Amino acid sequence: MKRHTRSLLEELEEISKNRDTKHIIESRAANVISSAVHLLEVIERNFTAEQSAILEKKLLIAIKNRDHSKFVNSLKRSGGPTDENK
């Protein structure tokens, strides 16, 4: 009797078919949200309250519009972190 062996690529393809898409989305969303919260905390520590509010708004708009350039431009225009908050 001939034994059929599967290639490594066939094994990997079978695993990828069985992935739970909902679980992947949930995991990625949790990571993104956690990173965004950490970023907002860093911004709050290093910028004035007014600058932080503007940058938070620009960050949320950039995510909504799927365009990071608005946030990056606002960050450049903000003048950088305040020395007193370093």
Secondary structure as UniProt FT lines:
FT   HELIX           8..17
FT   HELIX           21..46
FT   HELIX           49..65
FT   HELIX           69..77
FT   TURN            78..79
FT   HELIX           83..85
//
